[in-house]
Amino acid sequence: MVVRRAFLILAGVVLAGTALAEPQRPRAVIELFTSQGCSSCPPADRLLGEYARDPTLIALTYPVQIWDYLGWRDTLATPENTRRQKGYARARADRQVYTPQAVVNGAFHVVGSDRVQIDERCNRSAGTAAFPLGITLDRVGDRLTVSTVGTVPGGDTRLILAVVERERTIPVTSGENRGVSITYHNVVRELRDLGPWTGAEAREIPWPAGSDTVAVMVQSWVTGMGPTAILGAAMLR
């Protein structure tokens, strides 16, 4: 039997594996939208790898399809990842879709290789109640239980599950990155919208077969457009 836990309470996080971890205050959720066909992306991919090793952050890689026509089809990209990036742009009403693009806490976007700007956004989050909800993840065998602590605001609030592969190295043989091998960290291989979330009760879901780990986000949604502010997040390490 496998038992693993991650506990995020209000603005703090507990990430537990086989041993009990001390509570930590998360600074932000960083979502990097990237493409194997983008010559500007490898520096951002390396930076995301650094953020992925920081226990105060949840850092996720979303390979997207937007440059597949330039001579190399991204082997990790999914339609769900691509729709998420475009949905963010619609919800922000700026329609800015590019790579590498980092979205911080679902609310702010910056160039994904710009460490100064990303750190600034993360540090701003650390000084505010960026995550009004706490999320508890409990895995027992092939079941995952999700519950929250805190008040869910009104409006469309969704529970999003990201199925994550911890690391994957891809040799690119054509296109802008021809001859380069790129290592990706915390790669989102599948996104599942688990529906509206009121926080009234815990929800038990099947553990995604064959997955390395998962991240869960409770997120505000602009109905008919896309995702916006992340209200709480947790990840099994």
C-alpha positions in Angstrom: 0.0 0.0 0.0 1.3 3.5 -0.9 0.5 6.4 1.4 1.7 9.9 0.6 0.4 13.2 1.7 0.6 16.9 0.8 -1.0 19.4 3.1 -1.4 23.1 2.3 -3.1 25.1 5.0 -4.1 28.7 4.3 -0.8 30.2 3.1 1.4 27.3 4.3 2.2 23.9 2.9 3.1 20.5 4.2 4.6 18.1 1.7 5.1 14.6 3.0 6.4 11.4 1.6 7.7 8.6 3.7 8.7 11.1 6.5 6.9 14.0 8.1 7.9 17.4 6.6 7.9 20.7 8.4 5.2 23.2 7.2 6.4 25.7 4.6 4.9 28.8 3.1 4.4 28.5 -0.6 5.5 31.5 -2.6 3.6 30.8 -5.8 2.5 28.4 -8.5 4.6 28.8 -11.7 3.2 27.4 -14.9 5.6 27.4 -17.9 4.2 27.1 -21.4 7.0 25.9 -23.6 7.6 24.2 -27.0 10.4 21.9 -28.3 10.1 23.9 -31.5 11.0 27.3 -29.9 14.7 28.3 -29.9 14.0 30.7 -27.0 12.6 28.1 -24.7 15.6 26.0 -23.5 16.8 28.7 -21.0 13.3 28.8 -19.6 13.1 25.0 -19.4 16.3 25.0 -17.3 15.1 27.8 -15.1 11.8 25.9 -14.4 14.0 22.9 -13.4 15.5 25.1 -10.7 12.1 26.2 -9.5 10.9 22.6 -9.5 13.5 21.8 -6.9 12.4 24.6 -4.6 10.0 23.2 -2.0 8.3 26.6 -1.5 7.0 26.6 -5.1 4.8 24.5 -7.3 6.4 24.6 -10.7 4.8 22.9 -13.7 5.8 22.6 -17.4 3.1 22.7 -20.0 4.3 21.7 -23.5 2.1 23.3 -26.1 1.4 22.8 -29.8 1.5 26.3 -31.1 4.8 26.0 -33.0 4.3 22.4 -34.4 4.1 23.8 -37.9 7.7 25.1 -37.9 9.4 21.8 -38.7 9.2 19.9 -35.4 6.2 18.5 -33.7 6.5 18.8 -29.9 6.4 15.2 -28.6 5.0 16.1 -25.2 2.5 18.8 -26.1 -1.2 18.1 -25.6 -4.4 19.9 -26.8 -5.3 20.4 -23.1 -2.1 22.3 -22.3 -2.5 24.4 -25.4 -6.2 25.2 -24.5 -5.1 26.2 -21.0 -2.6 28.7 -22.3 -5.1 30.2 -24.7 -7.8 30.2 -22.0 -5.5 32.2 -19.7 -5.1 34.8 -22.5 -8.8 35.1 -23.1 -9.6 35.4 -19.4 -6.9 38.2 -19.0 -8.4 39.8 -22.1 -4.9 40.5 -23.6 -4.8 37.4 -25.9 -1.0 37.2 -25.4 0.1 33.7 -26.2 3.8 33.0 -26.7 6.6 30.8 -25.6 8.3 30.7 -23.2 5.5 32.1 -21.2 5.3 31.8 -17.4 2.0 32.3 -15.6 2.3 33.0 -11.9 -0.6 32.1 -9.6 -2.9 32.1 -12.7 -3.0 35.9 -12.7 0.3 37.3 -14.1 2.3 36.4 -17.2 6.0 37.1 -17.9 8.7 35.8 -20.2 9.5 32.3 -18.9 13.3 32.8 -19.0 13.1 36.1 -17.0 14.2 35.1 -13.5 14.0 38.6 -12.2 10.3 39.1 -13.2 9.3 35.6 -12.1 11.0 36.1 -8.7 9.4 39.5 -8.3 5.9 38.0 -8.8 6.6 35.1 -6.5 7.9 37.4 -3.8 4.9 39.6 -4.1 2.7 36.5 -3.5 4.7 35.6 -0.4 3.8 38.9 1.2 0.0 38.6 0.6 -2.7 36.0 1.2 -2.2 34.7 -2.3 -3.8 31.3 -1.5 -7.0 31.7 0.6 -7.6 28.0 0.5 -5.6 25.2 2.0 -5.6 21.9 0.1 -5.0 18.4 1.6 -4.1 15.5 -0.6 -4.1 12.0 0.8 -3.1 9.0 -1.3 -3.9 5.6 -0.1 -3.2 2.9 -2.7 -5.0 3.7 -5.9 -7.3 6.4 -4.3 -6.6 10.1 -3.9 -8.7 12.2 -1.5 -8.8 16.0 -2.0 -10.2 18.4 0.7 -9.8 22.1 1.4 -9.6 24.4 4.4 -11.0 28.0 3.9 -13.8 29.7 2.2 -14.5 29.3 -1.5 -15.5 32.7 -3.1 -18.5 33.0 -5.3 -18.5 32.5 -9.0 -17.2 29.6 -11.1 -14.5 27.8 -9.0 -13.0 24.6 -10.5 -11.0 21.7 -9.2 -8.1 21.0 -11.6 -6.0 17.8 -11.5 -2.6 17.8 -13.3 -1.0 14.4 -14.0 2.7 15.1 -13.8 5.9 13.3 -15.1 8.8 14.4 -12.9 11.4 14.5 -15.7 11.9 13.8 -19.4 14.7 14.4 -21.8 13.9 14.9 -25.4 16.4 14.9 -28.3 15.2 17.3 -31.0 16.3 16.3 -34.5 14.8 19.1 -36.6 13.4 22.6 -36.4 14.8 25.5 -34.5 16.3 23.3 -31.7 17.8 20.7 -34.1 20.6 18.8 -32.4 19.7 19.9 -28.9 18.5 17.6 -26.1 16.1 19.3 -23.7 15.3 18.2 -20.2 11.8 19.0 -18.9 10.7 19.0 -15.2 7.3 18.4 -13.7 5.7 17.9 -17.1 1.9 18.1 -17.2 0.9 15.0 -19.3 -2.8 15.3 -18.6 -5.2 17.9 -17.3 -8.5 16.9 -15.7 -11.3 19.4 -14.9 -12.9 17.7 -11.9 -15.8 20.1 -11.9 -17.1 22.8 -9.6 -15.6 23.0 -6.1 -17.5 24.4 -3.1 -15.2 23.0 -0.5 -18.2 21.5 1.3 -16.8 18.0 1.5 -13.7 15.9 0.5 -13.7 14.3 -2.9 -12.1 10.9 -3.6 -10.8 10.2 -7.1 -8.9 7.3 -8.7 -5.1 7.7 -8.7 -4.1 8.2 -12.4 -2.6 4.9 -13.5 1.1 5.1 -14.3 1.6 8.7 -13.2 4.7 9.9 -11.3 2.8 12.4 -9.2 -0.1 14.9 -9.3 -0.7 18.6 -8.6 -4.2 19.9 -7.7 -5.4 23.4 -8.0 -8.6 25.1 -7.0 -9.0 27.9 -9.5 -11.4 30.7 -10.4 -12.8 30.5 -13.9 -14.1 33.2 -16.2 -17.2 31.3 -17.5 -16.9 30.7 -21.2 -13.4 32.0 -21.4 -10.8 30.3 -19.2 -8.8 30.0 -16.0 -7.7 32.9 -13.8 -6.5 33.2 -10.2 -5.4 30.1 -8.4 -7.0 30.0 -4.9 -5.1 27.1 -3.5 -2.7 24.4 -4.8 -0.9 21.3 -3.6 1.5 18.7 -5.1 2.6 15.3 -4.0 6.5 15.4 -4.0 
